[in-house]
Amino acid sequence: MVSVGEEVLGQQNRATTACGVGLPDTMIDYARSLVIRPIDFYSCFISYSTKDGTFAKRLHADLQGHGGRCWFAPKDLPIGAKTRVNIDEAIQTHDKLLLVLSKHSVASDWVEKEVETAMERERRENRIVLFPVRIDDAVMTAPSGWTADIRRTRNIGDFRQWKRHDSYQEVFSRLMHDLVATPATAT
């Protein structure tokens, strides 16, 4: 009979061996999750303007630190990769698109295309993909277009006070709560 400690050690040794043969870290993490701990959260693609990079980096780090799986362009877009193709693929393969709304993102053609891709996916799959959060009031004053549609039809997470630790943590906890996946829907 193998003890629990020996089984965990065996899993760690197999993971070390997997690293040595060139398996990507994401594949190793996924394999570990099947044995050690099931995946608890929906996977996410973070859509944001590069001008909001400080917030996006913090959000990404905190999501990862709490067990969330996120596609984040500065980390996950391979050097030399075709940007649009890889972004579209990432949006299609992750459960949710976390949309960081700001005066910069509402004016970004890239962000608009990412939102359109997510909305098309919602219509095709008949399920919620878009998770909007705001860091300023720009979306609340948009007179028309995709931003006005989001304002009228979605509950938007309010991260306007994200620079204040307690305020950020309160909204972040709510976001994590809403990203919990049920076993039947987790991918």
trRosetta pair geometry for C-beta under 8 A, 3 or more apart (Angstrom, degrees):
i j d omega theta_ij theta_ji phi_ij phi_ji
2 6 4.8 -125 -170 88 87 124
2 7 5.3 105 132 -61 119 89
2 10 7.5 -16 -171 -12 142 144
3 6 4.7 96 55 8 79 101
3 7 7.0 -140 97 -6 42 87
4 7 5.6 -55 -149 36 33 113
4 8 6.4 32 154 -17 67 104
5 8 5.9 -53 -147 36 31 108
5 9 6.3 31 154 -17 64 107
6 9 5.6 -54 -146 39 32 113
6 10 6.2 38 152 -23 64 105
7 10 5.5 -52 -149 34 30 115
7 11 6.5 33 150 -20 63 102
8 11 5.5 -51 -151 33 35 113
8 12 6.5 35 151 -19 66 103
8 36 7.5 76 -123 -106 89 105
9 12 5.6 -52 -148 36 34 112
9 13 6.4 34 152 -19 65 104
10 13 5.7 -52 -147 36 32 111
10 14 6.4 32 153 -18 64 104
11 14 5.7 -54 -149 37 32 111
11 15 6.4 34 151 -20 65 105
11 32 6.9 105 165 -125 118 79
11 35 5.7 -172 -124 113 137 149
11 36 6.7 144 145 -59 161 103
12 15 5.5 -52 -148 35 33 113
12 16 6.4 37 151 -21 65 102
13 16 5.6 -49 -148 34 34 113
13 17 6.5 36 151 -18 64 103
14 17 5.5 -52 -150 37 34 114
14 18 6.3 39 149 -24 66 103
15 18 5.4 -49 -148 33 35 115
15 19 6.6 40 151 -22 64 98
15 28 5.5 95 -150 -166 92 112
15 31 7.4 172 -101 88 88 117
15 32 6.2 26 -93 -74 133 109
16 19 5.7 -48 -153 29 34 113
16 20 6.6 34 149 -20 62 106
17 20 5.6 -57 -153 35 35 115
17 21 6.8 22 155 -13 67 106
18 21 6.2 -63 -151 38 33 102
18 23 4.5 -34 170 31 92 139
18 27 7.7 -140 168 106 128 102
18 28 5.2 152 108 -104 133 103
18 31 7.1 -167 -113 55 172 155
19 23 6.7 -81 -88 52 30 89
19 25 7.9 29 -109 -90 94 68
19 28 6.4 20 -68 -84 78 156
23 27 4.8 -110 175 82 103 128
23 28 5.5 121 109 -54 119 91
24 27 4.8 95 63 4 81 102
24 28 7.2 -150 98 -3 44 87
25 28 5.5 -57 -148 39 37 112
25 29 6.1 38 154 -21 71 105
26 29 5.7 -50 -144 37 31 112
26 30 6.3 33 154 -20 63 106
26 69 7.9 94 -140 -151 101 119
27 30 5.7 -53 -147 36 30 112
27 31 6.4 31 153 -19 64 106
28 31 5.7 -54 -148 37 31 111
28 32 6.4 33 153 -20 64 105
29 32 5.7 -54 -149 36 31 112
29 33 6.4 34 152 -25 64 105
29 69 8.0 154 118 -104 138 115
30 33 5.6 -53 -151 30 32 114
30 34 7.0 37 151 -25 62 99
30 39 7.7 -12 -129 -60 69 127
31 34 5.9 -50 -160 23 35 114
31 35 7.2 12 152 -2 64 106
32 35 6.2 -74 -158 45 36 98
32 36 5.2 -11 169 16 80 121
32 37 7.7 8 134 34 84 80
33 36 6.6 -64 -110 56 25 85
33 37 5.7 -57 -138 78 64 67
33 38 6.3 71 168 -143 90 21
33 39 5.0 40 170 -55 147 80
34 38 7.7 45 -112 -104 32 60
37 40 7.6 -34 154 -33 104 102
38 183 7.0 -11 162 -113 154 94
38 186 7.4 101 162 84 104 162
39 43 8.0 -17 175 -54 140 89
39 69 7.1 -24 -149 -14 122 128
39 181 7.2 5 118 54 91 133
39 186 5.2 166 90 172 103 134
40 67 5.5 20 47 135 118 139
40 180 6.4 -43 161 -135 86 76
40 181 6.8 151 157 40 32 85
40 186 7.6 -78 -141 -108 7 145
41 44 7.9 -36 139 -21 112 103
41 63 8.0 -160 125 -168 161 90
41 66 7.9 73 -37 113 152 91
41 67 5.9 134 0 112 120 92
41 68 4.7 -60 93 -106 156 69
41 69 6.9 168 81 12 101 75
41 176 7.3 -64 -106 -154 132 71
41 179 4.7 24 -156 133 105 104
41 180 6.1 -64 -103 -103 67 37
41 181 5.8 116 -163 -4 17 97
41 186 7.7 98 78 -122 15 109
42 94 7.9 91 155 171 85 78
42 95 3.7 -118 -169 89 101 145
42 96 4.9 71 126 -10 134 114
42 179 5.1 -119 36 -166 95 78
42 180 7.9 45 -10 92 83 6
42 181 4.7 132 -58 -66 67 111
42 185 7.6 -28 -90 124 97 105
42 186 7.0 -134 -89 -117 52 66
42 187 7.8 32 -140 34 65 82
43 68 7.8 136 -121 -178 41 71
43 69 4.3 -38 -116 85 87 109
43 70 7.2 178 -168 -81 66 32
43 71 7.5 54 164 -18 103 90
43 93 7.8 -39 102 128 141 71
43 94 4.4 -118 116 -144 101 81
43 95 4.9 118 49 8 69 94
43 96 7.2 169 87 27 43 76
43 187 6.5 -77 10 80 115 87
44 63 6.7 -74 47 -175 139 155
44 68 6.3 -4 14 174 119 116
44 69 7.1 150 23 87 69 56
44 70 4.8 -21 73 -110 95 79
44 71 7.1 -150 103 23 49 71
44 94 5.7 70 -169 168 5 131
44 95 6.9 -45 -71 61 50 83
44 96 4.8 -28 -106 75 79 95
44 97 7.2 136 -160 -108 72 18
44 98 4.9 28 -174 -17 127 109
44 131 7.4 -55 -126 39 116 135
44 179 7.0 -39 -53 -135 124 132
45 70 7.4 142 -98 -162 21 67
45 71 4.6 -16 -110 59 71 111
45 90 5.2 126 -110 135 124 100
45 91 5.2 -94 37 -97 171 57
45 94 4.4 152 -35 56 89 147
45 96 7.3 -164 25 97 69 48
45 97 4.9 -24 66 -112 101 70
45 98 7.0 -175 81 23 44 73
45 114 7.7 -148 126 -166 126 120
46 56 5.8 133 150 -156 134 100
46 59 6.6 146 -128 100 139 122
46 60 5.9 -87 -14 -78 162 97
46 70 5.8 27 -26 -172 107 119
46 71 7.0 -166 14 81 72 58
46 72 5.3 13 36 -101 123 79
46 73 7.9 -116 73 -3 90 80
46 98 4.9 -22 -109 68 65 109
46 100 6.9 29 -176 -20 89 110
47 97 5.5 22 -10 179 121 102
47 98 6.8 174 24 83 73 51
47 99 4.9 -16 68 -109 113 64
47 100 6.7 -168 91 20 57 75
47 105 7.5 105 134 -151 84 129
47 111 5.6 119 165 -135 105 79
47 114 4.3 173 -123 120 133 149
47 115 6.9 160 137 -58 163 71
47 118 7.7 -102 -23 -28 151 138
48 52 5.0 -112 177 78 112 116
48 53 7.4 145 116 -83 127 43
48 55 7.3 -161 -151 84 149 100
48 56 4.2 -158 56 -83 165 132
48 99 7.8 156 -71 -161 61 40
48 100 3.8 14 -101 46 100 128
48 102 7.7 41 -154 13 85 116
48 105 5.9 -76 -152 -88 46 128
48 111 7.1 4 -149 -100 7 118
49 52 4.9 83 64 9 83 99
49 100 7.5 -120 16 92 68 108
49 102 6.3 -108 27 62 121 113
49 104 3.6 -149 82 126 162 108
49 105 4.2 -140 -24 -74 102 66
49 107 7.7 33 -92 59 145 80
49 108 4.8 -170 -96 -47 100 144
49 110 7.9 130 -107 64 63 110
49 111 6.1 -50 -64 -42 76 134
50 53 5.4 9 -170 -55 54 109
51 102 7.7 -142 90 99 101 137
51 104 4.0 -144 66 -137 127 159
52 55 5.0 -38 173 42 90 114
52 56 5.7 95 114 -25 85 102
52 100 5.6 -170 114 129 148 135
52 102 5.1 146 -75 19 139 155
52 104 5.5 -178 -32 60 98 134
52 105 6.4 -33 4 -41 140 104
52 135 6.4 143 -144 43 129 151
53 56 5.4 -60 -138 43 34 111
53 57 5.9 36 163 -23 71 104
53 74 7.7 75 -144 -39 112 143
54 57 6.1 -52 -146 33 25 109
54 58 6.6 23 154 -15 59 107
55 58 5.8 -60 -153 38 32 111
55 59 6.2 30 153 -19 68 108
55 100 6.4 147 107 -155 122 142
55 102 7.9 139 41 -54 152 142
55 135 5.5 -34 -127 -98 171 157
55 159 7.2 117 -162 131 128 136
55 162 5.8 52 -125 114 109 159
56 59 5.7 -53 -144 38 31 112
56 60 6.2 33 156 -20 65 107
56 72 7.3 151 157 -144 102 110
56 100 5.9 -105 -83 -16 92 164
57 60 5.7 -54 -146 37 29 113
57 61 6.3 28 156 -18 64 107
57 74 7.6 -18 -92 44 95 147
58 61 5.9 -56 -146 38 29 109
58 62 6.2 23 158 -14 65 110
58 162 7.4 135 86 168 145 119
58 168 7.9 -45 142 -166 136 145
59 62 6.0 -61 -146 41 27 107
59 63 6.2 28 157 -20 65 108
59 98 7.3 -168 151 136 138 147
59 100 7.2 -168 11 -82 162 125
59 172 7.8 -159 -123 -113 73 106
60 63 5.9 -56 -145 36 27 110
60 64 6.3 24 158 -14 64 109
60 70 5.4 -153 -137 100 80 153
60 72 4.5 43 -124 -88 143 153
60 75 7.4 164 167 2 148 136
61 64 5.9 -59 -148 40 28 109
61 65 6.0 28 154 -21 64 112
62 65 5.5 -54 -140 39 30 114
62 66 6.3 15 162 -7 64 111
62 172 5.9 -50 143 -156 149 141
63 66 6.2 -71 -149 45 26 99
63 68 3.5 -66 175 68 86 141
63 70 5.1 75 101 -37 138 134
63 176 7.7 -177 -117 -92 67 90
63 179 8.0 -19 -137 85 105 175
64 68 6.1 -80 -69 68 30 81
64 69 7.8 67 -108 -106 69 31
64 70 6.2 -91 -61 24 85 111
66 176 5.7 -58 132 -118 152 137
68 176 7.2 -115 -54 -118 120 86
68 179 6.4 8 -110 131 116 151
69 94 7.8 -155 109 -130 96 103
70 94 7.9 50 -139 -140 39 146
70 98 7.7 -31 -128 17 112 132
71 76 5.0 -104 -154 69 71 165
71 90 4.4 -177 152 -168 164 125
71 94 5.5 -125 3 -52 119 145
72 75 4.7 40 81 31 100 109
72 76 5.7 115 56 3 51 108
73 76 6.5 -73 -106 55 19 83
73 77 4.5 9 -157 -16 68 124
73 87 7.2 -4 -93 -95 112 99
74 77 7.3 1 -65 28 11 101
76 90 7.1 108 118 -111 134 142
77 81 5.7 -141 180 56 76 132
77 83 6.7 23 -161 -121 138 71
77 86 5.7 118 -131 114 85 146
77 87 7.5 -6 -99 -65 119 78
78 81 4.1 100 66 -38 89 121
78 86 7.2 -157 27 -113 86 156
81 85 7.6 -131 165 70 90 100
81 86 4.8 41 148 -42 130 147
82 85 4.1 35 99 26 116 119
82 86 6.2 150 78 -16 62 92
83 86 6.2 -70 -149 41 22 105
83 87 6.1 18 161 -17 65 112
84 87 5.8 -57 -144 38 28 110
84 88 6.3 27 159 -17 64 108
84 113 7.8 -43 -135 134 99 151
85 88 6.0 -57 -149 37 26 109
85 89 6.3 25 154 -18 63 109
86 89 5.6 -54 -145 38 31 113
86 90 6.2 33 155 -20 65 106
87 90 5.7 -55 -147 36 30 111
87 91 6.4 32 154 -20 64 104
87 114 6.6 -81 162 -95 121 101
88 91 5.8 -53 -149 34 31 111
88 92 6.4 28 153 -16 64 108
88 117 5.9 -143 -125 -130 78 151
89 92 5.7 -60 -151 39 31 111
89 93 6.2 12 159 -8 68 115
90 93 6.0 -66 -138 44 29 100
90 94 6.0 12 168 -9 68 114
91 94 6.7 -64 -136 41 22 97
91 97 5.9 13 -138 -85 92 119
91 114 6.3 -173 -84 -152 140 80
91 117 4.9 62 113 119 160 130
91 118 6.0 -109 -169 -70 120 78
91 121 7.1 -159 143 -26 99 148
92 117 7.7 -84 -55 168 78 115
92 121 6.7 -170 -110 -97 63 133
94 97 7.2 112 90 -73 113 60
95 129 7.4 -157 156 -131 46 73
95 181 7.0 -63 -156 -92 175 130
95 185 7.7 92 -137 151 134 94
95 186 7.8 -56 -69 -137 152 43
95 187 5.8 156 -67 39 105 109
96 128 7.9 8 -113 125 94 82
96 129 6.0 176 -124 -169 47 51
96 130 7.5 150 -162 -91 75 8
96 131 5.0 23 179 -9 124 120
96 179 6.9 -111 23 -123 158 93
97 114 6.7 171 -161 157 139 100
97 115 7.5 173 124 -104 146 48
97 117 8.0 133 -76 87 157 93
97 118 4.1 -85 19 -99 151 142
97 129 5.6 39 9 144 95 91
97 130 5.4 -24 65 -106 103 57
97 131 6.7 172 80 26 47 75
98 131 5.0 -30 -104 77 60 109
98 133 6.6 -3 -173 8 90 112
99 105 7.4 149 179 156 82 148
99 111 7.4 104 -148 -168 94 104
99 114 7.7 164 -105 109 95 113
99 115 6.2 57 -113 -94 139 97
99 118 7.6 -131 -57 36 117 164
99 130 6.0 4 -12 -162 127 91
99 131 6.7 165 15 78 78 49
99 132 4.4 -30 70 -105 112 68
99 133 6.9 160 80 25 57 62
99 150 7.6 -102 98 -136 154 152
100 105 5.8 164 96 -48 74 159
100 133 6.0 -21 -108 72 55 93
100 134 7.8 125 -169 -110 48 27
100 135 6.3 11 -173 -13 94 115
101 105 5.6 -129 -129 75 34 130
101 106 6.4 46 -158 -55 82 96
101 132 5.6 30 -26 -169 122 104
101 133 6.7 -175 19 89 87 37
101 134 4.2 -39 74 -101 108 77
101 135 7.1 170 79 14 55 69
101 136 7.9 -128 118 50 75 67
101 138 6.7 -155 159 69 89 99
101 139 4.3 0 169 -40 141 135
101 147 7.3 126 -141 -134 119 100
101 150 7.3 -173 -86 112 142 149
101 156 6.7 -34 28 -157 145 130
102 105 4.9 88 42 11 76 98
102 106 7.0 -149 81 -5 35 87
102 134 7.0 147 -71 -158 54 66
102 135 4.9 -16 -84 57 106 101
102 136 5.1 73 -138 24 73 106
102 138 5.9 74 169 22 29 133
103 106 6.4 -54 -140 37 25 107
103 107 6.8 13 160 -7 57 115
103 136 5.7 -32 -21 79 90 145
103 138 4.1 172 -80 -72 59 141
104 107 6.3 -76 -158 43 27 102
104 108 6.4 37 149 -40 66 111
105 108 5.2 -49 -146 17 39 123
105 111 4.5 137 -166 -107 82 173
105 138 7.9 148 55 78 77 143
106 111 7.5 -73 -74 92 20 141
106 138 4.9 -159 13 134 142 126
106 139 6.0 -175 -76 -79 133 70
106 142 6.1 -137 -164 -80 143 130
106 147 4.8 35 -137 -87 112 147
108 111 3.9 73 84 11 117 107
108 112 6.5 -178 96 -12 62 83
109 112 5.5 -54 -148 36 34 116
109 113 6.5 36 154 -20 66 103
110 113 5.9 -57 -154 34 30 109
110 114 6.6 29 150 -17 65 106
111 114 5.6 -54 -150 36 35 113
111 115 6.3 37 152 -20 68 104
112 115 5.7 -54 -148 36 32 112
112 116 6.4 33 153 -20 65 105
112 146 5.9 142 -139 36 88 150
113 116 5.6 -51 -146 36 33 113
113 117 6.4 37 153 -21 64 103
114 117 5.7 -52 -151 33 32 113
114 118 6.5 30 152 -16 64 105
115 118 5.7 -56 -149 38 33 110
115 119 6.2 30 154 -18 67 107
115 130 6.9 52 -143 -116 76 130
115 146 5.5 114 110 166 141 143
115 150 7.5 -69 -156 -61 136 130
116 119 5.7 -54 -142 39 31 110
116 120 6.3 35 156 -21 64 104
116 146 7.0 -85 -66 -102 80 147
117 120 5.9 -53 -149 34 29 112
117 121 6.5 30 151 -19 61 106
118 121 5.6 -55 -152 36 33 114
118 122 6.5 39 149 -24 65 101
118 129 4.8 -160 -169 108 90 122
118 130 4.8 110 136 -73 133 92
119 122 5.4 -44 -148 30 37 116
119 123 6.6 36 153 -16 64 101
119 129 7.8 -152 -76 59 28 117
119 130 6.6 8 -72 -38 69 136
119 146 7.8 -133 -25 -140 152 111
120 123 5.9 -54 -152 36 33 109
120 124 6.2 29 152 -17 66 110
121 124 5.6 -58 -143 41 32 111
121 125 5.8 1 168 6 69 114
121 129 5.1 41 95 -30 116 167
122 125 6.6 -71 -134 52 21 89
122 126 7.5 75 169 -95 54 13
122 127 6.5 -124 -139 74 65 43
122 128 6.5 15 -126 -120 112 27
122 129 4.8 -131 -69 15 87 105
122 130 6.5 -46 -52 -4 137 97
123 126 7.4 15 -172 -71 25 54
125 129 7.3 89 55 -50 129 116
128 131 7.7 80 153 -66 107 73
130 150 7.4 -111 146 -119 143 107
130 154 6.9 -76 108 -101 113 149
131 157 7.4 22 166 -8 87 122
131 175 7.6 102 165 -146 131 94
131 178 7.2 147 -135 118 126 125
131 179 7.5 15 -109 -83 167 92
132 139 7.5 146 174 -148 136 171
132 150 5.4 106 -59 -177 162 127
132 154 5.3 86 28 121 124 148
132 156 4.6 -45 106 -120 110 86
132 157 6.9 -180 106 22 53 80
133 156 6.6 145 -115 -179 25 73
133 157 3.7 -30 -109 71 87 110
133 158 7.5 -133 -157 -39 75 13
133 159 5.1 42 165 -5 114 118
133 171 7.6 116 -145 158 121 124
133 175 6.9 -7 -80 -96 136 130
134 137 7.3 74 158 -91 137 26
134 138 7.6 -168 -152 45 114 76
134 139 5.4 -120 -102 26 129 127
134 140 7.5 63 -155 -30 171 95
134 156 5.2 37 -14 155 108 125
134 157 7.1 170 16 81 63 57
134 158 6.2 -15 58 -115 94 50
134 159 6.5 176 80 39 40 78
134 160 6.5 1 111 -59 89 85
135 159 5.0 -33 -92 92 71 100
135 160 6.1 137 -166 -98 34 44
135 162 5.8 -36 -129 0 99 135
136 160 6.2 106 -96 -119 31 91
137 140 4.7 -58 -169 40 77 119
137 141 6.2 55 138 -13 95 106
137 160 7.3 31 -51 -105 72 133
138 141 6.5 -78 -155 43 31 96
138 142 6.8 49 152 -51 68 95
138 147 7.5 -63 130 -165 88 149
139 142 5.7 -31 -149 -5 39 119
139 147 5.1 -138 -131 -171 75 104
139 150 6.4 -58 -163 87 126 118
139 151 5.4 172 154 -71 90 104
139 156 6.6 178 98 -131 147 167
140 151 6.1 145 -107 -128 42 131
142 145 6.5 -87 167 57 121 99
142 147 3.7 23 71 103 178 122
142 148 4.8 -137 108 -59 100 75
142 151 6.4 171 50 -15 105 138
143 148 6.3 -38 115 -73 21 136
144 148 5.0 -50 -127 7 17 150
145 148 5.7 103 53 14 54 99
145 149 7.1 -97 121 -5 35 97
146 149 5.4 -53 -149 35 35 117
146 150 6.5 37 154 -20 67 101
147 150 5.7 -50 -151 33 34 111
147 151 6.4 36 151 -20 65 105
148 151 5.5 -51 -147 36 35 115
148 152 6.2 29 156 -16 67 109
149 152 6.0 -60 -146 40 27 106
149 153 6.0 -11 168 10 65 120
150 153 6.5 -80 -135 51 22 89
150 154 5.1 -30 -170 24 67 126
150 156 7.0 77 147 -78 101 117
151 154 7.4 -46 -84 47 10 85
151 156 7.1 -27 -111 -27 55 139
157 171 5.9 118 180 -175 101 109
157 174 6.8 169 -128 97 108 117
157 175 5.7 38 -125 -80 158 101
158 161 7.9 34 139 13 91 86
158 171 6.1 -127 75 -112 62 137
159 162 4.4 31 168 -64 94 111
159 168 6.8 46 -148 -121 89 71
159 171 5.3 -173 -88 109 69 154
159 172 7.9 68 -107 -60 108 73
161 164 4.8 -32 166 34 98 114
161 167 3.6 -43 108 135 123 158
161 168 6.9 -133 107 -52 73 65
161 171 7.9 140 59 -10 89 133
162 167 7.1 -113 -79 102 23 103
162 168 4.7 75 -147 -98 54 104
162 171 7.6 -76 -90 56 77 136
163 168 7.4 139 6 -50 10 122
164 167 4.2 53 83 20 108 115
164 168 6.4 169 78 -16 52 88
165 168 5.9 -63 -148 37 24 110
165 169 6.2 20 160 -18 64 110
166 169 5.8 -55 -144 37 29 111
166 170 6.4 33 157 -24 63 105
167 170 5.9 -54 -152 30 30 113
167 171 6.8 15 158 -6 64 106
168 171 6.3 -68 -153 43 29 100
168 172 5.8 28 155 -21 69 115
169 172 5.5 -55 -136 41 29 114
169 173 6.2 36 160 -25 64 103
170 173 6.0 -53 -153 29 25 111
170 174 6.9 24 149 -15 59 105
171 174 5.5 -52 -154 35 38 114
171 175 6.4 42 148 -21 67 103
172 175 5.5 -51 -149 35 35 114
172 176 6.4 35 153 -18 66 103
173 176 5.8 -52 -148 36 32 110
173 177 6.4 37 151 -23 63 105
174 177 5.5 -52 -151 33 32 116
174 178 6.4 25 153 -14 65 107
175 178 5.8 -61 -150 41 30 107
175 179 6.2 24 154 -17 66 112
176 179 5.7 -61 -144 40 32 110
176 180 7.3 56 152 -46 61 83
177 180 6.2 -32 -167 -9 34 112
181 185 5.3 -136 -168 89 94 92
181 186 3.8 117 120 -82 138 85
181 187 7.9 -128 -159 9 160 57
182 185 5.0 62 58 22 85 103
182 186 7.0 -153 78 -28 35 86
183 186 6.1 -42 -134 14 28 113
